[in-house]
Amino acid sequence: MDTRLIDPNNHAPEVSPDDLWGDASRATTTVLPPKRTKTETSPAAAAGKSTAGLRIGAETPRPPTSDSTVQLEVQELQRGVVRLDPEVRLPSKVPRQVAFLERPVENRSTASRTDVSREWGRSRKQSIHWIVGTGAGVASLVIVAMMLLPSINQSNAARLGAGHDGLVVENEEPLEGIDTWNELFTLEPEARQAFQSYASAPRVEDFLPLVRNADGLEPVIRQSPHSALVTKPWETPRDAIWTVLQSNGFLYGLLEGPLPDHSGFSAYLMLSDGQLRLDWKATTAYGTASFDDLERNQGDPGEIRARIIPSGFYTTTFPEDEFQSFQLVSPDEQKSIWCYARREDSAAGALAGLFQDGEILKSAPELVKVTIRLERGPEGSLPNQWLVGTLLHRDWISP
């Protein structure tokens, strides 16, 4: 035995070849082979040992056979298998029974209702008695209804009061000014010719006979600058629109269309002494002061022709609880000023009446032509803020 493996503190007895490993109390005993002792390897044998490395191959070294006669004893148990029967037995299979059913007899009436495709495309003959009877019934129904109609209408007719033996015919009153209205409609060619002469006239004397109330307006017309609207031979365009309107109880005609410079014109004409005359102030949008002067708080604001629209611009000088704000736009819609009407004055109500709309649908207000008289505002107002004195006319033409 190798003395290097001896533990001096372990005094267990040496193992003898007769010692058995295992438990003697078991029914089956197992005998282990004797313990082999480690053999000393001599240096000569170690020197002659092959130095080849580890080889990996298919050959597996077999364990050395033991010369001992002691082998493992195997005890065989009972080889029978115990099978447990199921608690519920499965039902046995029953062979399928095949029964023969006889086909039912087809019902002709049912087949005719279900299979309608057989009757498609086939004409059926109707009884002549049914046709004649239906026609006679309809004709008699119509005749009876026509005979009862007068009596039905008589019961629904309005009953006359006592003392009335028949119908009363009420004479229809003719509309006031209908003759003038119809006459103005027929004067469209004269209106076109009158405006054409005015637009082509280079001097005041050339168009003055065409102006309405020329004697009273001649000084004003001569003080105003005048120049011909067209420089070449020109005719009133065919697309110009002639409209007959009524304002403040009088009728007038309005001719609107484009000029050669693509600007628009609005010519106002009225019947005067049986002749169609041009209203010079309304056609030229005459004003006693220009909008350049009004923006600087200058000029005579006694008669201003412009377009007006409600506004919401207020200042400390013109508070909203005392004034109604409006925006006054020049006739060419290039410049504008602010004007205010006192809410307790009649001018505020007259201007507000120009923009009344429906009670349900509220539409945005549009510019309205007015002839108005302005007044200068109180101390502290801006140069382009004016007071509304009086609404002279709704449009640019006066009676």
Residue pairs with C-beta under 8 A, 6 or more apart in sequence:
1 37
1 38
2 38
2 40
15 35
17 34
20 29
20 31
20 32
21 30
21 31
21 32
22 29
22 30
22 31
22 32
27 75
28 73
28 75
29 73
30 72
30 73
31 70
31 71
31 72
31 73
32 70
33 66
33 68
33 70
34 68
34 70
112 118
112 119
160 166
177 246
177 251
180 251
180 271
181 244
181 251
183 271
184 244
184 251
184 252
184 253
184 271
185 244
187 253
187 269
187 276
188 242
188 253
190 276
191 242
191 253
191 255
191 267
191 269
191 276
192 236
192 240
192 242
192 255
193 236
194 210
194 267
194 269
194 276
194 277
194 278
195 236
195 255
195 265
195 267
195 269
195 278
196 234
196 235
196 236
197 206
197 207
197 210
198 207
198 210
198 229
198 267
198 278
198 283
199 228
199 229
199 230
199 234
199 259
199 265
200 228
200 229
200 230
200 233
200 234
201 207
201 228
202 227
202 228
203 226
204 218
204 221
204 222
204 226
207 278
208 214
208 218
208 221
210 277
210 278
211 217
211 221
211 277
211 278
211 279
211 280
212 269
212 270
212 272
212 277
212 278
212 279
212 280
213 272
213 277
214 221
217 280
217 281
220 286
221 280
224 284
224 286
229 259
229 265
230 259
230 260
232 260
234 260
236 255
236 257
237 257
237 258
239 257
239 258
240 255
240 256
240 257
240 258
241 255
241 256
241 257
242 253
242 254
242 255
243 253
243 254
243 255
243 256
244 251
244 252
244 253
244 254
245 251
245 252
245 253
245 254
245 395
246 252
247 393
247 394
247 395
247 397
248 393
248 394
248 399
249 399
250 270
250 399
251 270
251 271
252 268
252 269
252 270
252 279
252 397
253 268
253 269
253 270
253 276
254 266
254 267
254 268
254 269
255 265
255 266
255 267
255 269
256 264
256 265
256 266
256 267
257 264
257 265
258 264
258 265
259 265
265 283
266 282
266 283
267 278
267 283
268 278
268 279
268 282
268 283
268 396
268 397
269 276
269 277
269 278
269 279
270 276
270 277
270 279
270 397
271 277
279 397
279 398
280 286
281 305
281 396
281 397
281 398
282 305
282 395
282 396
282 397
282 398
285 305
285 306
285 331
285 396
286 303
286 305
287 303
287 304
287 305
287 306
288 299
288 300
288 301
288 302
288 303
288 304
289 298
289 299
289 300
289 301
289 304
290 299
291 306
291 330
291 334
291 335
291 336
291 337
292 335
293 299
294 301
294 304
294 337
294 374
294 384
294 386
295 335
295 337
295 383
295 384
296 383
297 376
297 383
297 384
297 386
301 373
301 374
301 375
301 376
301 386
301 389
302 373
303 371
303 373
303 392
304 328
304 371
304 372
304 373
304 374
305 331
305 369
305 370
305 371
305 396
306 328
306 329
306 330
306 331
306 369
306 370
306 372
307 328
307 329
307 330
307 331
307 333
307 367
307 368
307 369
307 370
308 326
308 327
308 328
308 329
308 339
308 351
308 354
308 367
308 368
308 370
308 372
309 326
309 327
309 329
309 355
309 365
309 366
309 367
309 368
310 324
310 325
310 326
310 327
310 352
310 355
310 365
311 325
311 326
311 327
311 338
312 325
313 325
313 327
313 338
314 320
314 323
314 325
315 381
315 382
315 385
316 380
317 377
317 378
317 380
317 381
317 385
318 325
318 340
318 377
318 381
318 385
321 343
322 342
322 343
323 340
323 341
323 342
323 343
324 340
324 341
324 342
324 343
324 348
324 351
324 352
325 338
325 340
326 338
326 339
326 340
326 341
326 351
326 388
327 336
327 337
327 338
327 339
328 336
328 337
328 338
328 339
328 372
328 386
329 335
329 336
329 367
330 336
333 367
337 384
337 385
337 386
338 382
338 384
338 385
338 386
339 372
339 374
339 385
339 386
339 387
339 388
340 377
340 385
340 386
340 387
340 388
341 347
341 348
341 351
341 387
341 388
342 348
342 387
345 388
347 388
347 389
347 390
347 391
348 388
350 391
351 370
351 388
351 391
354 368
354 370
354 394
355 365
355 368
357 363
357 365
368 394
369 394
369 395
369 396
370 391
370 392
370 393
370 394
370 395
371 391
371 392
371 393
371 394
371 395
371 396
371 398
372 388
372 389
372 390
372 391
372 392
373 388
373 389
373 390
373 392
374 386
374 387
374 388
374 389
375 386
375 387
375 388
375 389
376 386
376 387
377 385
377 386
377 387
378 387
392 398
